[in-house]
Amino acid sequence: MSGWRRLDRRTLGSTAAGSAGVAVSAGVPVVAGAGTAALAWVLAGGALLIGGAVLADFVRWRHTRFRCTAERLEIEFAFVAHRRKSLPRERIRSVDLTAHPLHRAFGIAVLSIGTGQHETPGQGRITLSPLARADAGALRTELLHREPAEPAAGGPLATLDPRWIRYAPVSFAAPALGLGAFGALLNVSEWFGARNGVLNWLLRLFGELPLALGILLLLVLAVAAGAVGAAGLFAEMWWNHRLDREPGGTLRVRRGLLTTRSITIEERRLRGVELVEPLGIRLSGAARVDAVATGVRQRDDDEKADYKTLLPPAPRRVALDVAAQVLREPVLDRVRLRPHPRAARGRRLRWALLAVLALVLVLAVLGALLADVLLALAGLVALPVAVVLALDAYRGLGHGLGGRYLVTRSGSVRRSTVALARDGVIGWTVKQSVFQRRRGLATFTATTAAGSGAYAIRDAAADEGLAFAEAAVPGLLAPFAGGSVPAEASRT
């Protein structure tokens, strides 16, 4: 398939429909606020917007072509300036497919190609937008064709259970979505000149209540609205989720209700997995699974999609089973983590108390000034909550070795358990503050080219941590194994 080809012509219809939607959403508030006198200007502006967008897309479609040869993928744009990209096929590490609702309506999809290097948004990737859905799928298969390193039958590792949607309302997204819905309500009311009426209604509704009780009720309403929004967001992102191991050594995640996505991770780039348990989800007995891999596309600010997630929040037993299947061994089940010294508990208690002290003082002052005892008492509730979270964070600390992997766990509000391939560690960074040194503690950070780039073993005993780091990656910290703490050690 070495001949030059073009993008799909249906991109013009998709662009026209999308621009029309933008024009309508921008024009309605203007007409609502200024009346029918502005209708002619709005229609003219909308026509100009749609026409300009379609013309620009026509130029892009007409002057863009690409071809895939046995050795390279080439893309060429020749209009005023001549721009050409050429990518050796052996450098291709991932091929992702995305189709939002308009693309799906027109039967097209966006194909995005990654090279396995850490990428910043808008750079380091080649995008073909759009292709016919069938052509995009065929090109993905062609570009990812590999000779299997070992015999491995493809098959599903996980599929979505609709009951998992119950974990969405207990995520941190719920209250944020609720507050966002309140802000959206005020903005929409402003379009129609009803903002003051909405605010007056809220004042009449809560004006007779004590301040602390009014705030509490508003938070309850925000959380309730956010729970509904979080459930809808979960359904949109994860509906039809399926995790497959494909012949040739790739993991493929397919998901999405309105916007569909197909994300590929090459297994030879996989360096481990991360079991993530935010507090609300952990209390519900659930966890999600993220890949620790080199070259995985990071969160896209435009699409709000996290490309490293292999499994959405699911029962913890399911998450552990999926992690074991991905790693081909039950590392997280098998490794017994070593607890950290009691001095680490003391550090967490002190930091928690200091952090909440400022909040307590502010709320106490506000309560005194506003003559609202409940507001002052609300600040005092934060003290036992902080203590409980600090003790939980200490109980969550641990590290251990299991076969080819080192495992580290930390956190309370967001607990993370990482199984990291030992041969993927390229260096250790060891840090000691003055207070850690007095208590014989240190933080050991494994540096890797995968995932977030660094995974920490926090507040471990200094001597034990050095021995652990040396056992995990023999030879890397050998000069310091006698007990002195290095600032940094890296492989060459």
N, C-alpha and C positions, 0 to 999 in steps of 0.2 A: 504494500500500500504506500508507494513512494511518490505518487502524483500530488500536485498542489491541489488543495481543497480550500473552500471558503466556509465561513461561519454560516449558521442557519439564517435564512432570510426572514423568518418569523420574528426575529429580534425587533424589527421595525414595528410590528403590531404590538408586541409586548411593551416597547418603549412608549408608543402612543397611548396605550391604556394606562400605564403607570403615570405618565405626565398628566393625563386627564384627571386621575385621582388626586394628584397634588394640587392641580388647579382648582378643583372643586373644594377640597379641604381648606385651601387658603382663601377662596372667594366667598364661601358661605358666611364666615364671620364678618367680612367687610360689608357684604350686602346687608346682613342683619344689623350691623351697627350704623351704616350710613343710609340705608334705605334703597329704594329702587333707582334713585338718581345715580348711584354708582354702578348699576348693572352693566351699562354699556362699556364702561372702562374695565370692569372685571372680565367681561366676555372677550374684549380685545386683548387684555393681558393673558388670559387663558389660552387663546388661539396662538398668540406669539410664543408662549411657553411650550405648547405642544409642538408647534411647527419647528421651533429651534431645536428641541430635543430629538425629534425624528430626523431632522436634517443632519445633526451631528452624528447620530447613530448610523444613518445611511452612509456617511463618509467613512466611518470606522468599518462598517460591514463591506463596503465596496472595495476598499483598499487594503483589507487584511486577508492574508492567506497563510496556510500552514501545510506542512507535509511531515510524514513519519517514515523514515527510512530504516534500514536494518541497524544503522549505527547512531542516528541522531534524530531529534525532533527539532524542526525549524519553523519559526514564525516570522512573518515579514509584513511590515506596514509601510506602504509607499504612497505618500500623498504629496505634501510639500517637502517634508524631510523623509529620508529613507532610513528606516530602523529595522534591524534584523536580529533575532535571537536564535542561538543555536545551542542545544543542550544534548550532550552525549547521553544515550539511553542508559548506560550503566550507572549514571549518577542519579537516575530517577528512583526515589525511595517511597513516594506516596502519590496517589492519584485520588482526589476527593471529588465527589459529585454533589452539587447543591441545586435545588429547584424550589423557588418560592411559589406562592399560589399563582401568580401571573405566568411564570414559566410553565407550571404544570398545566394551566389552562391552554397554553399554546403548544404543549408537547415538546418543550426544550429544557435544557439543563446546562449548568455552568460546570466546566471541568477545570480543576485546579491541581497543578503539578508541583510537588516539592522535591528538593534535592537532598534532604537529610541533614541540612545545616540549620542552625538556629536562625529563625527568620523574624524580622520585624514586620509589622503590618504594612502591606503594600509593597514589600521588597522581598527578593529572594524566591519568588514563586512565579510560575508561568500560568496564566489563566486564558482559557479559550471560552469566550462567552458571547452567545450560547451555541450549543450544538443540539441537533435532534437527540432525544433521549436515547434512542436505540444506537445512534452513532457514538454518543458519549460513552455508553456502556461498552461497546465494542472496542473503542480506542483505549479505555481504561484497562481492559483485559489484555490488549496488545502491549501496552506500555509496561505493565507489571509482570509480563511473562518472565518467569525465572525457572531455571532448572532446580528442582528441589534438592536441598542439601541432604535431606534424609527422607525416607518414605513417610508420608503423613497424609492420611485421608482427611478431606475437608468435612466440615459438619458444624452444626450449631453448638455453641458453648452456653448461650443464654438467650432467652426470649422474654419479652415483657409480660408480666402478670398484671392485669388491670388493677388488682387489689393494691399494688404498690403505690397507687396514687394517694393512699391515706397518709403517706409520709410527707407529702408536699406541705400541708398546713403547719407542720412543726419545724419547718426549715426557717432560716434567718430571712428568707425572702418575703415571708408572709407579712410581718409588720411594715417592712419597707414598701411593699406593694400597697398596703392599706393607706399609709401616709401619702403615697403617690396618687392614689385614687382621690383623696381629699383635695390635693392640690389641683388635680385635673378638673374636679367639680367646680372649684373656684375659677379656673381659667375659662371653662365653658360658660359659666354664668356671666363672666365679664364680657364675652362675645355678645350676649343678648341683653346686656345692661342690667342684669339681675344680681350682680355680686353683692350689692348692699343689702338686698332683700334676703339673700342666703345667710349673710353674716348676722343680720338682725334676728332671723329665725333661730340661729344657733344661740345667740345671746338670750333670747326668750326661753329657749329650751333648757339651757344650763346656767342662766344668770342667777337663779335662786339657790343653786347648790353651792356648798363649800368648794373652794378652789381645788383642793386635792381630790375631792370626789368627782368634780367636773372633769379634771384631767384624766382620772381613772376611767370614767365612762367613755371619754373620747378615745382612749387607748384601746378599750374593749371593742368599740365599734371599728377602729382601724384594723385591729387584729382579725376581727370577723370578716371584714371586707378583704383583707390581705389573704386570709385562708382560701377564700373563693378564688381570688386571683392566682395564688400559688398553685392551686389544683389545676386551673386552666393552663397556666404556663408549663407545668409538668406534662400535661397531656399534649400540648403543642410540640414540646421538645422531644418527648420520649415515646410517643405513640408508635406502635409497630417496631419498637426497638428489637434488634436482633444482632447478636455477636457471633461471628463465624470464624473458624480457622479454615483458610482456603489452601488448597494444594499449591505448592510453590513457596510457602513460608510467609504468609501474610495473615494478619488479623483484620477483619472488616466489621465495622459498626454501621448499621443502617437504622435510621430513626427519623421521626418527624411526622406531624399530622398535617399542618398547612405547608410548612417549608420542610421538604425532605432532604436528608443529607446521607451521604455514603462516605465514610472515612476509613482510610487504610493505614495500618501500621505494619511495617516490615518487622518480622520477628527477630531477625538478626540485629536489629537496632534496639530491641527491647533489653533493658537493663534491670527490670524489676517491676513491682507493682506497689501502689500505695492504697491502703485501706483507710478511707476518710470517714470520720464519725463526728459530725457537728453535734452539739449537745442535745438539741431536741430530737434529732434522728437517733442518736445513741440511746437516749432514754426510751425510745420506742422500739429498741432492739433491732435497728437497721444500720446499714453502712453502704457506702458506694466504693467502687473500685476504679482507680485511675492507673494509667500506664506510666511507667518511668522509662522513657525512650528518648533516643537522640533524634533530633530533627522533627519532632512532633510540633505541628502548628499550634501556637499558643492561642489564648482566647482572642477571638475576633471582636473588636469593639463595635463593628457595624452589625454583625450577625448575632452577637451575644451568645455565641456557641463555644463550648469548651471542648476542644478536639482531643484531649487526652483521656476523657472519661470512657471507660469500657462498659460500666454497669451503673445505672442510676441507683438512687437509694432503694435498697431491697433488704429483706431479712438477712441478718448477719450471717446465718449459716449458708444462705445462698451466695452471699458475697465471698465468703471464705472458699466455697467450692469453686466459684468462677476464678478466683485468684490462683487456686491450685491447678486448675486446668490450663490457665494462661502460662504459668511457670512450669507446667508439667511435673510438679511435685508439691506436696502440701506443706510449704515452708511455714506459713503463718500459723498453722495448726501444730506443727511439730516442735518449733523452737520455744524453749522455756526462757523467758526474759529474766535477766538479773535485775533485782531492785537496786535503787540508788541509795546513798547514805542518808541518814536522818537530817544531816545538815542541809540537804536539798529541800527538805520539807520546811525547815525554818526560813530559808530564803524565800520560798513561795508565800509563806504566811506574812512575812515582813513586807514584801512588795504589794501584796493584796491589800493589807491594812493601810499602807501609805497611799495607795492609789485611791482608795475609797474615802480616806480621811478628808481630802479636799471636797469631794462631793457632799459629804455629811455636813461640813462647815457651811458650804454655800446654801444647802437646803435649810439648815437650821437658821441662818441669817434671814433668808426669805420668809421662813415661817414666822420669825419674830416680827419682821417688818409688816407682814400682811396679817398678823394676828391669827395665823392658821396653824394650830397645833398639829393637825394631821400631816401637813407638809413637812414639818420638822421631824415627826416620827417616821415618815416615809424614808428620810435619809438614814435613820438608825437601822432600818431593815436591811440596808445594803451591807452592814457590817457582818452579820452572820452569813449572808449569801456569799460575801467575799471569802470568808473563812472556809465555807464548804467547798467552794470552787478551788481554793488553794490546796486543800487536802486532797481533793479529787485529782488535781494536776500532779501532785506528788505520787499518788497511787498509780497514775498512768505512766510514770517514767519507767523505762526499761530498755535493755539492749541484749543482744545475743547473736550467736552464730549457728547457722544450719546449712551444712553442705556448701553449696556455691554462693550462699547469700549471707549477708549480715542484716540484722533486723534491729530497728530502733523505733521506739514509741514515745510520744510526748503529747502534751496538750490536754485541756479540759473542755473549754468552750468549742474548740475544734481539735479533736483527738486524731492523730495521724500515726499509723503504723506502716513503716516502709520496709519492704524486703528489697535490698539493693545487691546486685551481683558484685561479688568481691573483685572480679577482674575488671569491673567498670569503674572502680575507684582510682582516680589519677593523683590524688593527693589528700593530705590531712591538714587541717588548720586547728590548732589547739590554742584556746584563749583562757586566760585567768584574770579576773578582776582582782583588786586588792582584797575584797571581802571573800572571794572564792579561795584565794591563796591562803588566807588565815584559817579556813575550814578544810583545806585539803581537797578542794573541788576544782574541776576544770570542765570546759565544754569542748568536745571533740567533734569537728565537722568534716564529714567525708565529702570530698569534692569529686564531681563527676560531670561528664559532658551531657548527661541525660537529665530529663525532667527539669526541676527547678535549679539544678546545678550544684546544690549543696544540701546535705541532710545531717542534722546535728544530733549528737548524744549530749544532752544538757545536764550539767551539774553531776557528772560522774566522779567517783573517787579518782584523783589524779593518777596514782600508781596503777590502779586497776584499769583505767582508761587507756593508758599507754600500752599495757600488756594486751588489752583487747585489740587496739588498733594494729599492733604488730602481728597478732595472730590472724586478724582479718586479711591483712595485706602484708605478708612476710617480706622483710627487707626494707620496707619504706620508712619505718621509724626505728630501725635497728640501732642507729647511733645514740638514740635517746632512751632506749629501753631500760637503762639503769635507774631512771627516776626523774631526770631533769626534763622539764617541759619545754618543747620547742615552740617557736612562734608559728612555723609553717613548714611542711614537708611535702614535696611533690615529686611525681615521677618525671623522668626526662624521656 
